[in-house]
Amino acid sequence: MTQQKTILRALAGETLPTPPIWMMRQAGRYLPEYRATRAEAGDFLKLCYNPELAAEVTLQPIRRYGFDAAILFADILLVPQALGSDLWFVTGEGPRLSTITEQSDFDKLVGKDDIHETLNPIYETVRILRRELPDETTLIGFAGMPWTVATYMIAGQGTKDQGPAHALKAENRPLFEAVMDRLTEATIEYLSKQIEAGAEVVKLFDSWAGSLNGEDFQKYAVEPARVITQALKERHPGIPVIGFPREAGDGYIGFAKATGVDCVALDNSVSPDWAAKHVQVDGCVQGNLASSHMVTGGQALVDETRKVVEAFKNGPHIFNLGHGITPDADPDNVQLMIDTVRGG
């Protein structure tokens, strides 16, 4: 059955008459059933670390929409927490972490082999999902990429320009690279455990890759993706990897060849026609409808969905948004998008 799953076929390079479809953040606050389960959990982190409830919210969009893949419900900042950073969420504002700005902060972190006690509930969620998902549904595991996760660890929160991380990179390169190396090692271990638990694909989210320029993009976005992908494929031959260097622009070109990922996920700052010409030539692409259409709907949603499908129809393609669906999205618009992809 595994080889018949449409997402795995696309990741293997097959051009399908109808692209498989899933959606970033498909388990989320736009769904009333998610909001109810999150209220039951108590808060976001408790939901992440409760395997039964985390599996439940992962399954909710599969039951409602029949997506071709489910993505594990977790958060990219669980890895720094497992490494020893303090992590909490401020309602309406987002995550907060203890900061790493000097060597003594870094020295408090644990090693890559000591993260699993904290992360074991995540692996249990994967095992539950592997048992409960429909046979035709692919299970995707994921992690944040070192640069993106490091920006939060250094600043203690999300920032518009990732300024604190860029400053540390400029002012104390050895400390910055120590953080990057520790995250690279931990990410390999974390994703390997997800695969052992039943993940069939893993996705690497580098949400802030676009703020890296020139040599820094190669060194801190491309190279970690290559190291992580190579290590996972050595341990788990055949495991497909999706890379998402968001807002990479021209950096999308050649990313698959440089890193070894099986698919490049695209944000909607690049056009489907451009990406088909410059990125899809190297293999599978994923994307890239603007998530704003999930809010506004209407004929524009139908037209833009058809445009994405048409642009990528001559090569392997997984339909998705260019970024995660937002809490103000209309669930009916998601159904309209799916019907358009599958029905023409």
VOZABA-934904 format. One record per residue (C-alpha): residue in one letter; x negated, y negated, z negated. Coordinates in pm, whole numbers, plus 50000, padded with zeros to 5 digits. Last residue first. Example, Ala and Ser with C-alpha at 12.3 -4.5 7.8 and 13.67 -1.06 7.14 Angstrom:
S486335010649286 A487705045049220 
//
This chain:
G510584791751220 G512224815850984 R509404825850755 V507654792350726 T510914772750737 D512644795250482 I509644791450249 M509684753550278 L513454752150221 Q513074774249915 V510454750749773 N512754721549848 D515484737749639 P513124738749339 D512934700549350 A509504687449255 D509104663648959 P506634686648779 T504194685449073 I503244714149304 G499494719749307 H497304707449591 G497214709649971 L500214732749957 N500094768450077 F500384789850389 I497714816550422 H496124816250767 P494074839550987 G493804825051337 N495874813251632 K498864801351428 F496914775251229 A498214743751394 E501714757651443 V502144767551079 V500964733450959 K503214714851205 R506204736651111 T505754726950746 E505454690350847 D508714691251041 V510684709950773 L509474687250495 A510174656450706 Q513674669650769 G514564667250402 G512404673450098 T511194643749891 V509754661549588 M508334693149745 H507204671050033 S504864653449790 S502844685749774 A501274677550110 L501194709150324 N497754725450351 G496944752850310 Q494714783350321 V492094791150583 C490844824850703 G487764827350921 D484834807051056 V486784790451340 Q489364781351076 V487094753150959 H486364729251248 K489144733051505 A491884746251277 A490854720851013 W491184691751255 D494634703451369 P495744709351010 S494784673750917 V492364667150632 S493414648250318 N495984676050268 D493724698650063 L492274729650223 A491614764250084 V488674781650250 C488954819350285 D486624849150263 V483984831450057 G480384838950154 T479054805350033 A477314789750334 K479434807550595 A482694797950426 F481624761950367 G480554756850730 I482814726850775 Y484704720350454 G482004695350360 D483334673150639 G486104663650398 A485344679750060 E488614666949916 R489064698949716 P486274724749730 F488734753949720 G487084787849772 I489084819949814 V487294852649731 P488184887549855 I486914917449654 G485444942649898 P482614954449677 H483214945949310 R479884941149133 E477954929249438 K480994910149563 L481324892349230 A477654882649220 Q477714869749579 T480824848949520 I479454833549200 V476084824949353 R477604811149675 A480194790249491 P477454777349261 E475394767549572 V478174749949762 A479504727249486 Y476514716349274 K473534718549509 Q475194713349845 F477514686249719 D474624669749533 E472554669349853 G475144648050028 N477954636249804 L479854650749510 S483134632849432 G485014655949669 A484144686349460 W486534673749191 S489124701749209 D486594729449252 F489014758449207 L487504792749283 K490164818349373 V490024855349300 V491734883349490 E493014917649380 A493164910049007 G493614942848819 A491924942448477 E488484949248630 I489054919448861 Q489904896948567 K486814909548385 S484644900648685 L486274866448695 Y485254858848338 E481734872848372 I481034853148691 T482544821748539 A480354825248229 E477154826448435 T478144796248645 L479274777348336 R475944783148164 D474074772348477 M476124740448513 V475624730948149 A471874737248179 E471904716748500 F473324686648318 L470824690548035 P467864692348277 R469244663148487 N469394638748196 E470064603848330 A471384609948681 K473374641648611 L474534626548282 A475844596248470 H477584617348735 A479264637148457 P480364605248279 G481684590148604 Q483984618448711 D485754591748920 K489294592348784 T488464609748457 G489814641248291 Q488864645847929 G485914651547697 A483634633847944 I480904660547954 M483164690847914 Y485744677148157 T483204670148432 A481574703748359 V484774722148451 T484814705648793 W481124711548856 P481184747648730 M484164759148940 G487474765148770 A488594801048752 F491074823348927 G492914856348951 I495284864149237 L497704893349231 T499124903149572 T502834911049594 E503974940749809 D504134965249520 P506324942049314 L504554928249007 E505084946048676 R502054968448626 R499464945048774 L501094916648585 I500684934048251 R497014941248323 V496404905048425 T498034892348105 E495774915947909 Y492744900048077 I493974865947962 P494464878747606 N490794890347608 L489564854747670 T488564844947317 E486824878047247 H485454877047600 I483294846147576 D480294861047396 D478534876047698 K478114842347869 G476274827447573 V477694805647296 L477704767747297 K476354748346997 D473034741747175 F474864721347438 D475934695547182 S472394693847038 Q471054687647389 E473014655847440 T476264643747598 I478494674247570 T481924662847456 S484594679447240 L487544685047466 R490844667847544 P493444679747792 G496434660647929 E498054626847864 G501784632847828 T501354654247520 V497714655547416 F496184689747478 W493444705747270 L490054721047329 D486974723347105 S484034736647303 G482604770347200 L481984789647521 A485524803947501 Q486854768247494 P484704759947794 V486244789947973 L489824781947871 L489474748848053 I490434762848394 D493914771148268 A496014803048268 F498944817548462 L497564843748701 I498474836849060 A501284856649219 A501164863949590 D503544869649881 F506144846649728 G509554862349667 Y511264829749573 R513054833649237 R511604866549120 I508084857249233 P508504822449085 Q509284837748743 L506564864548743 T503714841648638 V505984826648369 E506634861548229 A502984872048245 A502034841848034 L504864850747794 E503714886647747 P500004878147739 N500334849747483 Y497054830447518 C498184807247796 L501534800747627 K499844792247298 L497644768147493 F500664750547645 D502734746647330 G505394764347125 A505694796847321 E509504794947329 A509354759447465 R507014772147736 T509514799447820 A512354774647858 R510284750748068 Y509274779448295 E512904789748346 P513784753848438 L511194754048718 Y509464720948804 R507334726148492 G505184753248637 A504564787848779 Q503994778749145 R500984758749030 M499424763949376 M501944779149613 W502204812549788 I502774821850149 P501844848550401 P501604835350755 T504164848551004 P502844864251326 L499664874651144 T496064867751247 E493874892651064 G490604881150911 A490364903050602 L491844874450399 A494874875250627 R495314912650568 L494874907950193 I497574881350196 T499924903650395 K499704933450166 Q499514964350387 Q495994973650277 T497164976349916 M500005000050000 
//
